[in-house]
Amino acid sequence: MVKEDFLLAARGVAKKYGSVIALRSADLSVGSGEIHALLGANGAGKSTLVKILSSVIASDTGAIEVHGEATNLRTPSDSIAAGIATVFQDPALIRDLTLEQNLRISGLDKADVEPWLVRMNLGHIDFDLQVADVPLAVLRLLDLARALAHDPQLLMLDEITAALTTDQASYVFEVMREWKDRGRSVLFISHRLGEVLEMCDRATILRNGADVAHLDLRGVDEGQLVTAMLGAELIEEFAEGPVEEVDSTRAVDVLEDRDVVLEAKGLYLRDKVNGVSFQLRSGEILGLTALEGQGQDELFQVLSGDHRPTAGELLVDGERLNARSPYDAIRRGLVLVPADRQKALLPQRSVRENLSTPLYARAGRWFTIASDEVERVDRAVERLDIDIRAGSQAQRLSGGNQQKVTIGRWLASGFDTLLCFDPTRGIDIQTKAQIYDLLREVAATGASVLLYTSELREIPLVCDRALVMYAGRIVHEQDAATATEETLLTAAHGLQEASA
């Protein structure tokens, strides 16, 4: 491919935040009519490069060319005018405004995005809803519709599929193929390497802030991508397959002898949760999966104390929990790691302050903790290998390190039951492996985990039992060791019911 065929080319792009190097020197070239993958571990610089290309932040050095011409993109409007539209890793929406108000801010109205939303089966969306009240997956697709409304030459997608079910991701892939067929281009970031190999033509791989490989993906397998992303020295420790599955000594019949620490009895919440019942035992990792919108979000809201059930009861260690707020659940040892890490972080506070947040509430003080609590925070940083070089503000961390902070805060403060809602969404295989190990360690201490995951392969890798929700009900249960993507997906579509 010759230079003039490049729709976009970035040369020697670098960015520092104080002493922290976000991008050392990155080169990227995206051809016309190409779907190009941008890959790398968390913290490699992918999102920083995308923000520079979108003119959200300015690079320190480097040059950017569009259609072979040097350009100076200063604002997001400049990038859009140059034919570049972006769906960022986190929704670019103001949470306290309605969906319609957010559209107006970006110079669009409902008529601009509705045709795309209809194609994504979201024609029914209520634009008067506040962003905070809309599921994350819907926000991601709305962001996509908003980007498409600008009719860009280059569509940049930063981890859009991480929050989507298989059915919803298919809409994204349909758009990507259409853009390629029209001679336009897509820059695609995903930690789901199967998606990359299926959809992309070439890949640029970043490691430690620099490009280390430019690959034609024909004939390339996941193992080769992992090697390029992590470096050969880390492959044996962190490669995704094979991953050691749950120890056979943790079979379901063994766990049945342990105490029930959390029990749901006929839980209802409006028309979203319809008579959910299950038991979670001491030292158990109970997996839950479902397609989008089957009541899993609302179930976790009830379990974490964010909403009170309209019927049914929740028992913690055999005693009824009448939680009026999440604080009531936390006091009973029931803590939540949400999918949207922005809901769990104080983005402008330091990493250590974020890790210490539950300790402040307990002690009735703000940003002041005792020496022994400082040690617990330090142990959480060390255990999760949290990169605190940009620790003055949590918002400067990579997505994977932000997720580690949301989990680490509970390691520092203590808990009995960990409610994890898609904790590995949008993070790299190295960080996933660390979280898998951590959940097993948590279970080994006698604490319990309820793990919702949108990645079906995580169920047999991490869990002891598997539950599937459909239409607000538990429709399927089985030993996680025997669960396959086929059986789980069949149940998730409501095509197979088993006695729970």
N, C-alpha and C positions, 0 to 999 in steps of 0.2 A: 504494500500500500504506500503510495507516494504522498508527500507532504500535503499537496493540495486536496487529497481525498479526505483529510481529517476535518471533521466538523468542528472539533475542539481539541486543542493541544495545550497542555500546561508543562512548563519547563522550569525545573529547579525551584519549585515552590516551597517556601519555608515559613515557619511560624513558631515564635517563642512567647511564653507567658512568664516573664521574669526569668528565673533559672530553669524553668521547665520547657523542654523542647517538644512541641506537639508535632511538628513536621520538620525533619532535618533537611531533606531535599527530595522532592517528589516530581517525577515526570509521568504524564498521563496523556495518551492520544486516543480519541474516540472517532472512529470512522463513520461516514454517512451510511445509513442502512445497516447499522451494527448494534447488537446488544452486547455491551461490554461490562464485564464484572470487575468490581473493585473489592479486593479481598485483603484480609489481614486479621490478626488477633485483636482483641480489645486493646485500645491504646496505641494501635499501630499508626493512627492518623487519618483514617478513612473519613470520619465525620468532619474533622477539621478541614480536609481538602474539599469536601462537598460544600461546606459553609463558605470557603474562599471562592469557589467557582460560582456560588449563588450570591456573592457580595454581601453576605451577612457579616463576615469579618474580613479584614484586609490582611494580605500576606505581608511578611517582612521583606522577602525577596522573591524573585521569580517572574516569569512572564506567562501570559495567557493569550492564546490566539483562537479566534473564531473564524472558520472558513479561510484559514491561512493568513488572516490579518491580525496584527497585534491590537489588543483592545485594553482599555482601562475601565474595568467594571467597578464602580464606586458604591452603588446601592443595589438592593434587590430589584428595584425597578429597572436598573440598567441591565441586569442579567435577563430579566423577562423580556425587555426590549430586544436583547440580542438573541432571543429564541431559546432561553434556558429556563425551565421550570422545575422545581424541586419539591419532593415529598420528604421531609426531614424525619430523623429517627424518632423524635417526639412530636406530637401534634403541634403545629404552629398556629395555635388558637388561644384566645384569651378566655380563661375558664369562667370568669364571672359574666361574660356576655353571651347572648344567644347565638345560635348558628347563623341566623340572618344578619345580625350585627357584625359578626366576624367576616362574612362575605362582603359586606359593604366596605369594611376597612381595606380589604384587598382589591377593591374596585370592581367587584362582581355582584350579581344578584342571583336570586333563585333560578331564574330562567337560564342562566349561563351553565349551571351545574346539573339541573334536573335531568337532561337527557342522559348524562353519564350515570347518574344515580339510578335511573330506571334500568339501565343495562346491568347494574350491579345489584339489582333486586332491592333497592333502597328508595323506590319511588314514593314510599309512604312516610318518609322522614318528616318530623315536625320541626320546622325551622325556628319555632318560638322557644324550643328547649334551650336551657343554658348548657354550655359545653360540659360543665361539671356533672351534668345528669345524663350524659350520652355515653354508651359503652365505648371502650377504647377502639375496638375493631371498626365500629361505625365511623369514628373520627378519622381513622386511617384512610378509609375509603372516601370520606368526604374531602380529605386533603388531596387525594388522588384526583377526584372530580374537579376540584378547584385548580389544580395544576393543569389538567387537560383542557380546561376552559380557556386557557391562554394559548392553546394550539401551538405548543413549543416544537422547535426543531430537535432539541435535546431534552429528554425527560430523565431526571435523576431521582432514583428511588432508594432511599436509605433505610434498609431493614423494614420495609412496609409489610412484608408477609409474616414477620415474627409474631404479630398480634392477631393474625387471621387464621381461620380454619381452612381446611383443604378446599372446601367449596368456595370460600371467599377469595382465597389466593388464585383460584382459576380465573376470576375476573381480571386480576392484575396481569396474569400471563396472557390473557386474550388481548389486552391493551398493548402489551409489549410486542406481541407478534404483529399487531396491526401497525404499530409505529415503524417497525422494521420493514414491513411490506410497502409502506408509503415512502420508503427511502429516508426516513428519519432515524433517530438514534435513541438508545436507552443506556444510561449508566446505572447498573444494578448492584446493590450491596445486600448480601445475605450470608448468614452463617449456616444456612441449610445448603450444603454443598450439592445435594441432589438437584435442587432447583437451579443452581448455577450451571451444572453440566447439561441439564435439559434445555435451558433457555439461552445460554450465552455463547457467543462466537469466540471472543478472546477475553483475557483477564490480565489485569495489572495487580500485582501483589505487593503490599506494603509490609514492612517489618521495621519496628523501632523508628518510625517517621521517615523512612526512605523506601523508594521502589526497589525491590530485589528481584523481580521476575516479570516478564511480559510473555504470556503464553497464548498460543493458538490452542483452543480447548478440544479440537478434534483428537480423539484417541487418548485424552488425559483422564485419569481416574481420581477418585476422592483422595486416595493415599498420596498421590503426587501433589495435589493442592495443599494437603495438610503439611507435607514436608516443606513446601515453599513458604507457607504461612508461619510455621513455628520454628523451622530450622531442624536439621536432622537430629541434633542432640536432644530434642524434647519429644521426638515422635513416639518412642516406646512408652513414655510415661503418660502422654496425653492424647494419642490418636484415638478416635472414636470407636473404632472397631478392631478387634473385639474388646468390649468393655466387660469386666467381671460382673456377672449378675449376682443377685442377692444370694447369700449363703443358704444352702439347702437346709441347714439346721434351723433356719428361721421360717420353716414351713407353717402354713396356716394352722395345722392341728397343734403345733407347739404353742403358737400365740394364743390359742383358745383358752389355755390355762392361766393366762395373765388377766389382771384386773382391767375392767372397762373404765377408761378415764374420761371418755366423751361419748355421749349417747344422744342421738336425735330421735324423737318419737313423734311421728306424724306432723312434721313441720309444714306449715303453709305460710306463704307471703303473697298476698293478693292473688293474681292468676299466674305467678311466675314459679313459685315453689309449691308443689302439689302433693303433700303427704310424704315427705322424705323421712326415711328412718334408716339409721345405721349405727354401728358401734365401732369405736376406735379403742384399741387396747394399749396397755403400757408397752413401750418399746416397739410399736408397730409403725410402719410407713404404709398408709392407706392411700392408694392412687384413685383419682377421679378424672374422668375425661368426658367430653361432650362436644357436639358442634356448637357454634356460636348461638347464643340466645336461648339456650335450653334450661335456664334457671340457675346455672352454676354461679354467676355473679351474685345473684340475690341470695343464694344459699350461704355463700361466704360472708355476705353482709350480715346475715342473721347470726352466724356462728361467731363473728368477731364483735358483735354488739352494736353494729352500726344501724341495724334495723331490728325492731321487735317483731317476732312472728305473729301473724294474725290468728294462728291456731297451732296446737302442738306444744311440746316442751323440749327443752335442752337440759341435759344433766351433765354436770362436771363432778367426777368422783362420786357419782350416785346422788348428788344433791342438785336440786333445780337451780338453774341460772336464769334470773330475771334481769338481764342486762338492759339498762337504760341508755348506755353509751359504751363505746369501746373501752373506756377506762374500767368499767365494771368487769368486762371480760378479762382484761389484762390483770386485774387484781386476783382473778381466779386462775391465772397461769395460762390463759388462752390468748395467743398473740398472732398478729397477721403480718405476712410479707406480701404486699399487694403486687399485682402485675405492673401497674403504673408506678414506677419508682419515684416519679415527681410528686406523687401524693404522700410519700413517706419521708421525703427529704426536706431539710431547710437549705435550699440551694445556695444561699449566700453566706451560710455559716460554715465553719471548718469541718473537716472530716471527724475530728475528735469530738466536737460539740454535737454533731449528728449522732455519733455512736453513743453518746452519753445522754441523749434526750430522755429515755425512760427513767434514768436515775434522777434527773432534775425534778420530774413530777412526783416521784416517790418521796423525795426529801423536802419538797416544798420550797425549792430554791431554783435559781435560774443561772445556768452556765457556771455553777460552782459545784465541784464534786470533791469528795475526800480522797486521800492518797491511795487507799485500798481500791477505790473505784477507778482511779487512774490506771492502776495496774490491770484491772479487768479490761479496760478499754484497750490498753497496750496489747494484752493477750489476744483480743479479738482482731486487732490489726495484723498481728503476727500470724494467727491461725488462718486467716482468710487471705493472707498475702496481699493486703490492700495497698495499692500504690498511692502514697500520701505526698508525693513530690508537689502536687498541686493542691495540697491539703488545706490551703487558706479558704477555699470555697468549694463545696461539694459539686457545684454545677460545672466545674472545670474538669472533673473526672470523666474517664471514658464510661460508656454505658455499663460495661462489666464491673468496673470498680464501684460505680454507684449502686449496683445491685448487691454487691458484697456488703456495702455499708448498711443497706436496709436489713440484711440478715444479721450483720455483726452487732447491731444495736441490741438485739435480743440475746446474743451470746454474752454481751457485757452485763445485761440486767437480770438474765435468768428467765426461764419459762418452764411450763409443764407440757404444753401442746403447741406445736408450731403449725399454723395455717399458711401454707405456701400456695399462692395463686400464680401459676406459670412463672416460677422464679428463674428459669433459664431462657426466657423469651429474649431473643435478640442478642445473645452473648456467645462468645466463641467457644470452641471445643475445650480449650484449656481451662477456662473458667467454669464451664459445665462440669468437667471432671472434678474440679475442686468442690463444687456445690454437691455433687453426688456423694463424694467422700464425706463431706460435712453432715449430710442428712443421715448417712449410715452411722456416723459417730454419735450423732444426737440420739438415734434410736438405741444404740448400744448402751447409753447411759440410763435408759429406762424412760426417757421422754418420748413423746409420740409426735407423728407428723401426718397431717392430711395434705396431700399434694395434688392440686389440680394441674394438669398439663395438657397443652394442645398438641404436644409432640408424642404420638402414640408409642414410639419406640422407647420412651423413658419409663413406661409402666413396668415391663419385665426387667429393665436394668436396675431400677431403684426400689420398687415397691414390693410389698408382701401380698397384698390383695388389690383387686381392681374393681371399681364401680363405674358404671356408665349412666349418665343422665340423658333423658329425652323427654321433652314436653314437661319439664319440671318434676319428673319422677326418676327414681332409681329403677332402671329397667334391666340391669344386668350386673352380675357379680361373679368373679372367678378368682382363682389363685393366680397371682400376677405371673408366676413362673410359666404358666401355660397360655398366657394371653398373647395373641398375635395382633398385628395391625388389622388383619382381615376381620377377626372376630369382634374386636373393639369398634371398628368402623361400621360394621354391619349393625351392631347394637345401637351405635350412636345415631344411625339413620332411622331407628325405630323399627327395624326389620326383624329383630330377634329379641325376645324377652326371656329372661331367666329369673327364677325365684331368687330374691335377694335374702 
